[in-house]
Amino acid sequence: MKKRTKLILVFGAILLCYGHLCRWIDIYFFWDSKLFGWTVLIIGGISYLIDNEEVRESQNKKTIGNKIGIGFLSFVLIVGTFFNLSTRLFSDAYRVATNYIVNDRTINEELGAISGFSIVSLGSIQTETNSQGEFGVAVFEFTAKGEKKFKDLTIQLIKNPENPDWKVEYVE
């Protein structure tokens, strides 16, 4: 394993550990490090597989497993990035979810005025259209950043033909 790969993996592990530690002891700085840590670890995994592929090729061994692993991890990274960007830019459900959090009195009392959200969000949006209209369910996981503290939130929204707008079902 090359020195570069080791540094990437160690840096990813440090970010991931800090992400968990800052939540455990209430440090309200760089909560996004947990998700960045996972991203850096995936990049480190790709780097490791590339290094390993070079070694296996020099030994005239098969490298198909490395190529499949590189392809899979690259796919995960690209799809995750695409989902995150498309959700933020084009999703009505995401906009409704963040507006709800910003305006919810209970959350604002606990966190203080919401100043922003994590750079990376996780979640899913599923919609289906039939003769009655459009149905949908969306679930997002992100960090709300308030003046007093930060908090990881999961918010679920629903959409049905009777109410064509997304509606918040629950927040936890």
C-alpha positions as CSV (number, residue, x, y, z in Angstrom):
1,M,0.0,0.0,0.0
2,K,1.4,3.4,-1.0
3,K,2.0,6.2,1.5
4,R,-0.7,8.3,-0.2
5,T,-3.3,5.6,0.3
6,K,-2.4,5.2,4.0
7,L,-2.7,8.9,4.5
8,I,-6.1,9.0,2.8
9,L,-7.4,6.1,4.9
10,V,-6.1,7.5,8.2
11,F,-7.5,11.0,7.4
12,G,-10.9,9.4,6.6
13,A,-10.8,7.4,9.9
14,I,-9.9,10.6,11.8
15,L,-12.8,12.5,10.3
16,L,-15.2,9.7,11.0
17,C,-14.0,9.4,14.6
18,Y,-14.2,13.1,15.1
19,G,-17.8,13.2,13.6
20,H,-18.9,10.6,16.3
21,L,-16.9,12.3,19.1
22,C,-18.3,15.8,18.5
23,R,-21.8,14.4,18.8
24,W,-21.0,12.4,21.9
25,I,-19.4,15.3,23.8
26,D,-21.4,18.2,22.2
27,I,-18.7,20.0,20.2
28,Y,-20.6,22.2,17.8
29,F,-17.9,22.4,15.1
30,F,-17.7,20.6,11.8
31,W,-20.4,18.0,12.3
32,D,-20.2,17.3,8.6
33,S,-16.9,15.5,9.3
34,K,-18.8,12.2,9.8
35,L,-20.1,12.2,6.2
36,F,-16.9,13.6,4.8
37,G,-15.0,10.8,6.7
38,W,-17.1,8.2,4.9
39,T,-16.4,9.9,1.6
40,V,-12.7,10.0,2.2
41,L,-12.7,6.3,3.3
42,I,-14.4,5.4,0.0
43,I,-11.8,7.3,-1.9
44,G,-9.1,5.6,0.2
45,G,-10.7,2.2,-0.7
46,I,-10.5,3.1,-4.4
47,S,-6.9,4.1,-4.0
48,Y,-6.1,0.9,-2.1
49,L,-7.7,-1.2,-4.9
50,I,-5.7,0.7,-7.5
51,D,-2.5,0.1,-5.6
52,N,-3.4,-3.6,-5.2
53,E,-4.2,-3.9,-8.9
54,E,-0.8,-2.6,-9.9
55,V,0.9,-5.1,-7.5
56,R,-1.2,-8.0,-8.8
57,E,-0.5,-7.0,-12.5
58,S,3.2,-7.1,-11.8
59,Q,2.8,-10.6,-10.4
60,N,0.7,-11.7,-13.4
61,K,-2.3,-12.4,-11.2
62,K,-6.0,-11.7,-12.0
63,T,-7.2,-8.2,-11.2
64,I,-10.9,-8.6,-12.0
65,G,-11.9,-8.4,-8.3
66,N,-10.0,-5.1,-8.0
67,K,-11.7,-3.7,-11.1
68,I,-15.1,-4.7,-9.8
69,G,-14.4,-3.1,-6.5
70,I,-13.1,0.1,-8.1
71,G,-16.2,0.3,-10.3
72,F,-18.6,-0.4,-7.4
73,L,-17.0,2.2,-5.0
74,S,-16.8,4.8,-7.9
75,F,-20.5,4.1,-8.6
76,V,-21.4,4.7,-4.9
77,L,-19.4,7.9,-4.8
78,I,-20.9,9.3,-8.1
79,V,-24.5,8.3,-7.3
80,G,-24.2,9.7,-3.8
81,T,-22.9,13.0,-5.1
82,F,-25.5,13.2,-7.8
83,F,-28.4,12.4,-5.4
84,N,-27.1,15.1,-2.9
85,L,-26.8,17.8,-5.6
86,S,-30.0,17.0,-7.4
87,T,-31.9,16.8,-4.1
88,R,-30.7,20.2,-3.0
89,L,-31.2,21.9,-6.4
90,F,-34.4,20.3,-7.7
91,S,-36.4,18.7,-4.9
92,D,-39.6,20.4,-3.7
93,A,-39.6,17.8,-0.8
94,Y,-36.2,18.9,0.4
95,R,-37.2,22.6,0.2
96,V,-40.4,21.8,2.3
97,A,-38.4,19.8,4.8
98,T,-35.8,22.6,5.4
99,N,-38.4,25.3,5.5
100,Y,-40.3,23.3,8.1
101,I,-37.2,22.9,10.3
102,V,-36.4,26.6,10.0
103,N,-39.9,27.6,11.0
104,D,-40.7,24.9,13.7
105,R,-41.0,26.5,17.1
106,T,-40.0,23.4,19.1
107,I,-36.8,22.9,17.1
108,N,-35.9,26.6,17.3
109,E,-36.4,26.5,21.1
110,E,-34.0,23.6,21.3
111,L,-31.4,24.6,18.8
112,G,-31.8,28.3,18.6
113,A,-32.4,30.1,15.2
114,I,-31.5,27.7,12.4
115,S,-28.5,29.1,10.6
116,G,-28.0,26.2,8.1
117,F,-27.9,22.6,7.3
118,S,-25.2,20.0,6.7
119,I,-23.5,20.1,3.3
120,V,-24.3,16.5,2.7
121,S,-27.7,15.0,3.3
122,L,-28.9,11.4,3.1
123,G,-32.3,10.1,2.2
124,S,-34.7,9.0,-0.4
125,I,-37.6,10.3,-2.5
126,Q,-40.1,7.9,-4.0
127,T,-43.0,9.0,-6.1
128,E,-45.6,7.1,-8.0
129,T,-48.3,8.3,-10.4
130,N,-51.5,6.4,-11.1
131,S,-55.0,7.3,-12.3
132,Q,-55.8,9.0,-9.0
133,G,-52.7,11.3,-9.1
134,E,-49.3,11.4,-7.6
135,F,-48.3,9.7,-4.4
136,G,-44.9,10.1,-2.7
137,V,-42.8,9.5,0.4
138,A,-39.5,11.3,1.1
139,V,-37.1,10.8,4.0
140,F,-34.1,13.0,4.7
141,E,-31.3,12.8,7.2
142,F,-29.2,15.9,7.8
143,T,-27.8,18.1,10.5
144,A,-29.6,21.3,11.5
145,K,-27.2,23.9,12.7
146,G,-28.7,26.3,15.2
147,E,-27.3,29.2,17.2
148,K,-27.2,27.1,20.5
149,K,-26.3,23.7,19.1
150,F,-26.5,21.3,16.2
151,K,-28.7,18.2,15.9
152,D,-29.0,15.3,13.5
153,L,-32.6,15.1,12.2
154,T,-34.6,12.6,10.2
155,I,-37.7,14.1,8.5
156,Q,-40.4,12.2,6.6
157,L,-42.7,13.8,4.1
158,I,-45.7,12.5,2.2
159,K,-47.6,13.6,-0.9
160,N,-51.0,12.4,-2.1
161,P,-53.5,13.4,-4.8
162,E,-55.8,15.1,-2.2
163,N,-52.9,17.3,-1.2
164,P,-50.5,17.9,-4.1
165,D,-47.9,19.6,-1.9
166,W,-45.4,17.7,0.2
167,K,-46.5,17.5,3.9
168,V,-44.3,16.8,6.9
169,E,-45.3,13.5,8.5
170,Y,-42.8,13.5,11.4
171,V,-39.4,14.7,12.6
172,E,-37.1,12.9,14.9
